[in-house]
Amino acid sequence: MASIITIILIIVSITLISLVLMQPGRSAGLSGSISGGAEQLMGKQKARGVESFLAKATVVLAVLFFIGTILLAYFLQ
């Protein structure tokens, strides 16, 4: 069982890394970090299309990664 979870965890990890690298940058340095937070707070920058899909898929894969890690630790005991 541990080997199956390990293989799934490797696949999820590689996919998660790929999705994070495909996402566009959200700020342009220090000035973008100061003004970018205000724009997101006011709702001016909504993610649509591919950006929205990448964000949601990243969250799903991150949750799968954590669940897989916990399951692997449980089965290796």
N, CA, C and O atoms as a GROMACS GRO file, in nm:
protein
  308
    1MET      N    1   0.082  -0.120   0.000
    1MET     CA    2   0.000   0.000   0.000
    1MET      C    3   0.087   0.126   0.000
    1MET      O    4   0.054   0.226  -0.065
    2ALA      N    5   0.198   0.120   0.073
    2ALA     CA    6   0.286   0.236   0.081
    2ALA      C    7   0.348   0.268  -0.055
    2ALA      O    8   0.369   0.385  -0.088
    3SER      N    9   0.378   0.166  -0.133
    3SER     CA   10   0.438   0.192  -0.264
    3SER      C   11   0.338   0.255  -0.361
    3SER      O   12   0.377   0.339  -0.443
    4ILE      N   13   0.212   0.218  -0.352
    4ILE     CA   14   0.109   0.279  -0.436
    4ILE      C   15   0.091   0.426  -0.400
    4ILE      O   16   0.081   0.511  -0.488
    5ILE      N   17   0.088   0.455  -0.271
    5ILE     CA   18   0.073   0.593  -0.225
    5ILE      C   19   0.196   0.675  -0.265
    5ILE      O   20   0.184   0.792  -0.300
    6THR      N   21   0.313   0.613  -0.259
    6THR     CA   22   0.435   0.684  -0.299
    6THR      C   23   0.432   0.720  -0.447
    6THR      O   24   0.470   0.831  -0.484
    7ILE      N   25   0.388   0.629  -0.531
    7ILE     CA   26   0.379   0.657  -0.675
    7ILE      C   27   0.278   0.767  -0.702
    7ILE      O   28   0.304   0.857  -0.782
    8ILE      N   29   0.164   0.762  -0.635
    8ILE     CA   30   0.062   0.866  -0.652
    8ILE      C   31   0.115   1.000  -0.602
    8ILE      O   32   0.090   1.104  -0.663
    9LEU      N   33   0.189   0.998  -0.492
    9LEU     CA   34   0.245   1.120  -0.436
    9LEU      C   35   0.349   1.182  -0.528
    9LEU      O   36   0.358   1.305  -0.538
   10ILE      N   37   0.428   1.100  -0.595
   10ILE     CA   38   0.526   1.152  -0.691
   10ILE      C   39   0.455   1.217  -0.810
   10ILE      O   40   0.496   1.324  -0.855
   11ILE      N   41   0.351   1.154  -0.860
   11ILE     CA   42   0.275   1.210  -0.972
   11ILE      C   43   0.210   1.342  -0.934
   11ILE      O   44   0.214   1.439  -1.010
   12VAL      N   45   0.149   1.346  -0.815
   12VAL     CA   46   0.085   1.469  -0.768
   12VAL      C   47   0.190   1.578  -0.749
   12VAL      O   48   0.164   1.694  -0.781
   13SER      N   49   0.306   1.543  -0.697
   13SER     CA   50   0.411   1.642  -0.674
   13SER      C   51   0.460   1.704  -0.804
   13SER      O   52   0.474   1.826  -0.814
   14ILE      N   53   0.486   1.622  -0.904
   14ILE     CA   54   0.534   1.673  -1.032
   14ILE      C   55   0.427   1.760  -1.098
   14ILE      O   56   0.458   1.864  -1.156
   15THR      N   57   0.302   1.718  -1.089
   15THR     CA   58   0.192   1.796  -1.147
   15THR      C   59   0.175   1.928  -1.073
   15THR      O   60   0.151   2.032  -1.136
   16LEU      N   61   0.187   1.926  -0.941
   16LEU     CA   62   0.174   2.048  -0.862
   16LEU      C   63   0.285   2.146  -0.894
   16LEU      O   64   0.260   2.266  -0.907
   17ILE      N   65   0.406   2.099  -0.907
   17ILE     CA   66   0.518   2.186  -0.944
   17ILE      C   67   0.493   2.247  -1.082
   17ILE      O   68   0.518   2.366  -1.102
   18SER      N   69   0.445   2.168  -1.176
   18SER     CA   70   0.417   2.218  -1.311
   18SER      C   71   0.310   2.327  -1.309
   18SER      O   72   0.324   2.429  -1.377
   19LEU      N   73   0.204   2.305  -1.232
   19LEU     CA   74   0.096   2.404  -1.227
   19LEU      C   75   0.143   2.534  -1.163
   19LEU      O   76   0.105   2.642  -1.209
   20VAL      N   77   0.224   2.525  -1.060
   20VAL     CA   78   0.273   2.646  -0.995
   20VAL      C   79   0.363   2.725  -1.090
   20VAL      O   80   0.358   2.848  -1.093
   21LEU      N   81   0.445   2.655  -1.167
   21LEU     CA   82   0.533   2.723  -1.261
   21LEU      C   83   0.457   2.784  -1.379
   21LEU      O   84   0.505   2.881  -1.439
   22MET      N   85   0.342   2.730  -1.414
   22MET     CA   86   0.264   2.784  -1.526
   22MET      C   87   0.183   2.907  -1.489
   22MET      O   88   0.137   2.979  -1.578
   23GLN      N   89   0.164   2.933  -1.360
   23GLN     CA   90   0.083   3.047  -1.320
   23GLN      C   91   0.158   3.176  -1.343
   23GLN      O   92   0.280   3.183  -1.324
   24PRO      N   93   0.086   3.281  -1.386
   24PRO     CA   94   0.152   3.409  -1.410
   24PRO      C   95   0.187   3.478  -1.278
   24PRO      O   96   0.127   3.450  -1.175
   25GLY      N   97   0.286   3.568  -1.283
   25GLY     CA   98   0.323   3.645  -1.166
   25GLY      C   99   0.212   3.742  -1.128
   25GLY      O  100   0.138   3.789  -1.214
   26ARG      N  101   0.200   3.770  -1.001
   26ARG     CA  102   0.091   3.857  -0.956
   26ARG      C  103   0.135   3.999  -0.926
   26ARG      O  104   0.051   4.089  -0.920
   27SER      N  105   0.264   4.021  -0.908
   27SER     CA  106   0.308   4.156  -0.876
   27SER      C  107   0.438   4.185  -0.950
   27SER      O  108   0.508   4.095  -0.997
   28ALA      N  109   0.469   4.313  -0.958
   28ALA     CA  110   0.591   4.355  -1.026
   28ALA      C  111   0.685   4.419  -0.925
   28ALA      O  112   0.704   4.540  -0.927
   29GLY      N  113   0.743   4.340  -0.839
   29GLY     CA  114   0.838   4.391  -0.742
   29GLY      C  115   0.770   4.453  -0.621
   29GLY      O  116   0.658   4.418  -0.586
   30LEU      N  117   0.842   4.546  -0.557
   30LEU     CA  118   0.793   4.607  -0.434
   30LEU      C  119   0.671   4.695  -0.460
   30LEU      O  120   0.577   4.693  -0.381
   31SER      N  121   0.672   4.772  -0.567
   31SER     CA  122   0.557   4.858  -0.596
   31SER      C  123   0.433   4.777  -0.627
   31SER      O  124   0.322   4.817  -0.592
   32GLY      N  125   0.450   4.663  -0.693
   32GLY     CA  126   0.336   4.577  -0.722
   32GLY      C  127   0.280   4.510  -0.599
   32GLY      O  128   0.161   4.482  -0.591
   33SER      N  129   0.368   4.484  -0.501
   33SER     CA  130   0.319   4.420  -0.380
   33SER      C  131   0.239   4.517  -0.295
   33SER      O  132   0.146   4.476  -0.225
   34ILE      N  133   0.273   4.645  -0.301
   34ILE     CA  134   0.199   4.744  -0.224
   34ILE      C  135   0.064   4.773  -0.289
   34ILE      O  136  -0.039   4.773  -0.221
   35SER      N  137   0.064   4.798  -0.418
   35SER     CA  138  -0.062   4.832  -0.485
   35SER      C  139  -0.141   4.708  -0.526
   35SER      O  140  -0.263   4.716  -0.541
   36GLY      N  141  -0.075   4.595  -0.544
   36GLY     CA  142  -0.144   4.474  -0.587
   36GLY      C  143  -0.240   4.420  -0.484
   36GLY      O  144  -0.346   4.368  -0.520
   37GLY      N  145  -0.206   4.433  -0.356
   37GLY     CA  146  -0.296   4.387  -0.252
   37GLY      C  147  -0.423   4.466  -0.247
   37GLY      O  148  -0.530   4.410  -0.222
   38ALA      N  149  -0.414   4.597  -0.269
   38ALA     CA  150  -0.533   4.682  -0.269
   38ALA      C  151  -0.623   4.651  -0.386
   38ALA      O  152  -0.746   4.653  -0.374
   39GLU      N  153  -0.563   4.621  -0.501
   39GLU     CA  154  -0.645   4.590  -0.618
   39GLU      C  155  -0.717   4.457  -0.600
   39GLU      O  156  -0.832   4.443  -0.643
   40GLN      N  157  -0.652   4.360  -0.539
   40GLN     CA  158  -0.719   4.232  -0.517
   40GLN      C  159  -0.828   4.246  -0.411
   40GLN      O  160  -0.932   4.181  -0.420
   41LEU      N  161  -0.804   4.331  -0.312
   41LEU     CA  162  -0.902   4.351  -0.206
   41LEU      C  163  -1.030   4.414  -0.261
   41LEU      O  164  -1.140   4.378  -0.220
   42MET      N  165  -1.015   4.507  -0.352
   42MET     CA  166  -1.131   4.575  -0.410
   42MET      C  167  -1.198   4.493  -0.520
   42MET      O  168  -1.305   4.531  -0.568
   43GLY      N  169  -1.138   4.384  -0.562
   43GLY     CA  170  -1.199   4.299  -0.662
   43GLY      C  171  -1.177   4.341  -0.805
   43GLY      O  172  -1.251   4.300  -0.894
   44LYS      N  173  -1.075   4.422  -0.829
   44LYS     CA  174  -1.050   4.468  -0.965
   44LYS      C  175  -0.984   4.360  -1.050
   44LYS      O  176  -1.003   4.357  -1.172
   45GLN      N  177  -0.909   4.272  -0.987
   45GLN     CA  178  -0.839   4.167  -1.062
   45GLN      C  179  -0.902   4.033  -1.030
   45GLN      O  180  -0.866   3.969  -0.931
   46LYS      N  181  -0.994   3.991  -1.111
   46LYS     CA  182  -1.054   3.859  -1.093
   46LYS      C  183  -0.990   3.763  -1.192
   46LYS      O  184  -0.971   3.795  -1.309
   47ALA      N  185  -0.958   3.646  -1.141
   47ALA     CA  186  -0.899   3.545  -1.228
   47ALA      C  187  -1.008   3.484  -1.314
   47ALA      O  188  -1.114   3.447  -1.264
   48ARG      N  189  -0.982   3.472  -1.443
   48ARG     CA  190  -1.079   3.415  -1.534
   48ARG      C  191  -1.010   3.316  -1.626
   48ARG      O  192  -0.890   3.327  -1.652
   49GLY      N  193  -1.086   3.222  -1.674
   49GLY     CA  194  -1.036   3.130  -1.774
   49GLY      C  195  -0.926   3.040  -1.722
   49GLY      O  196  -0.945   2.968  -1.624
   50VAL      N  197  -0.812   3.044  -1.788
   50VAL     CA  198  -0.702   2.955  -1.757
   50VAL      C  199  -0.644   2.985  -1.619
   50VAL      O  200  -0.608   2.894  -1.546
   51GLU      N  201  -0.635   3.113  -1.584
   51GLU     CA  202  -0.581   3.149  -1.453
   51GLU      C  203  -0.666   3.093  -1.341
   51GLU      O  204  -0.614   3.045  -1.241
   52SER      N  205  -0.797   3.099  -1.357
   52SER     CA  206  -0.888   3.045  -1.256
   52SER      C  207  -0.873   2.895  -1.245
   52SER      O  208  -0.871   2.840  -1.135
   53PHE      N  209  -0.863   2.828  -1.358
   53PHE     CA  210  -0.846   2.683  -1.357
   53PHE      C  211  -0.714   2.643  -1.290
   53PHE      O  212  -0.711   2.549  -1.211
   54LEU      N  213  -0.607   2.715  -1.322
   54LEU     CA  214  -0.478   2.684  -1.262
   54LEU      C  215  -0.480   2.704  -1.111
   54LEU      O  216  -0.423   2.624  -1.037
   55ALA      N  217  -0.546   2.809  -1.066
   55ALA     CA  218  -0.554   2.835  -0.922
   55ALA      C  219  -0.634   2.726  -0.850
   55ALA      O  220  -0.592   2.678  -0.744
   56LYS      N  221  -0.746   2.686  -0.908
   56LYS     CA  222  -0.828   2.582  -0.846
   56LYS      C  223  -0.759   2.446  -0.849
   56LYS      O  224  -0.765   2.371  -0.752
   57ALA      N  225  -0.693   2.415  -0.959
   57ALA     CA  226  -0.622   2.288  -0.971
   57ALA      C  227  -0.504   2.283  -0.874
   57ALA      O  228  -0.472   2.176  -0.821
   58THR      N  229  -0.439   2.396  -0.851
   58THR     CA  230  -0.329   2.401  -0.756
   58THR      C  231  -0.378   2.372  -0.615
   58THR      O  232  -0.312   2.299  -0.540
   59VAL      N  233  -0.492   2.428  -0.578
   59VAL     CA  234  -0.547   2.403  -0.445
   59VAL      C  235  -0.584   2.256  -0.430
   59VAL      O  236  -0.555   2.195  -0.326
   60VAL      N  237  -0.647   2.198  -0.531
   60VAL     CA  238  -0.687   2.057  -0.524
   60VAL      C  239  -0.564   1.968  -0.512
   60VAL      O  240  -0.562   1.875  -0.430
   61LEU      N  241  -0.463   1.994  -0.592
   61LEU     CA  242  -0.342   1.912  -0.587
   61LEU      C  243  -0.266   1.931  -0.456
   61LEU      O  244  -0.205   1.836  -0.406
   62ALA      N  245  -0.268   2.051  -0.400
   62ALA     CA  246  -0.202   2.073  -0.270
   62ALA      C  247  -0.272   1.993  -0.160
   62ALA      O  248  -0.206   1.936  -0.074
   63VAL      N  249  -0.404   1.990  -0.164
   63VAL     CA  250  -0.479   1.911  -0.065
   63VAL      C  251  -0.449   1.762  -0.083
   63VAL      O  252  -0.430   1.691   0.015
   64LEU      N  253  -0.446   1.716  -0.208
   64LEU     CA  254  -0.412   1.576  -0.234
   64LEU      C  255  -0.270   1.543  -0.188
   64LEU      O  256  -0.245   1.434  -0.138
   65PHE      N  257  -0.178   1.638  -0.204
   65PHE     CA  258  -0.041   1.618  -0.160
   65PHE      C  259  -0.035   1.599  -0.009
   65PHE      O  260   0.033   1.508   0.040
   66PHE      N  261  -0.104   1.684   0.065
   66PHE     CA  262  -0.103   1.674   0.211
   66PHE      C  263  -0.170   1.546   0.260
   66PHE      O  264  -0.122   1.481   0.352
   67ILE      N  265  -0.282   1.511   0.198
   67ILE     CA  266  -0.350   1.387   0.237
   67ILE      C  267  -0.262   1.266   0.206
   67ILE      O  268  -0.252   1.174   0.287
   68GLY      N  269  -0.198   1.268   0.089
   68GLY     CA  270  -0.108   1.158   0.053
   68GLY      C  271   0.010   1.146   0.146
   68GLY      O  272   0.053   1.036   0.179
   69THR      N  273   0.065   1.260   0.188
   69THR     CA  274   0.178   1.259   0.280
   69THR      C  275   0.138   1.203   0.415
   69THR      O  276   0.212   1.125   0.475
   70ILE      N  277   0.021   1.241   0.463
   70ILE     CA  278  -0.027   1.190   0.592
   70ILE      C  279  -0.055   1.040   0.583
   70ILE      O  280  -0.021   0.965   0.674
   71LEU      N  281  -0.116   0.998   0.474
   71LEU     CA  282  -0.143   0.855   0.457
   71LEU      C  283  -0.013   0.774   0.447
   71LEU      O  284  -0.004   0.664   0.502
   72LEU      N  285   0.085   0.827   0.378
   72LEU     CA  286   0.212   0.758   0.366
   72LEU      C  287   0.282   0.746   0.501
   72LEU      O  288   0.340   0.642   0.533
   73ALA      N  289   0.277   0.851   0.580
   73ALA     CA  290   0.336   0.846   0.714
   73ALA      C  291   0.262   0.744   0.801
   73ALA      O  292   0.324   0.675   0.882
   74TYR      N  293   0.130   0.735   0.784
   74TYR     CA  294   0.052   0.639   0.862
   74TYR      C  295   0.086   0.496   0.824
   74TYR      O  296   0.101   0.410   0.912
   75PHE      N  297   0.100   0.468   0.694
   75PHE     CA  298   0.128   0.331   0.650
   75PHE      C  299   0.271   0.290   0.672
   75PHE      O  300   0.300   0.170   0.675
   76LEU      N  301   0.363   0.384   0.686
   76LEU     CA  302   0.503   0.349   0.709
   76LEU      C  303   0.533   0.322   0.855
   76LEU      O  304   0.643   0.277   0.887
   77GLN      N  305   0.440   0.347   0.942
   77GLN     CA  306   0.464   0.319   1.084
   77GLN      C  307   0.453   0.175   1.117
   77GLN      O  308   0.471   0.136   1.232
   0.00000   0.00000   0.00000
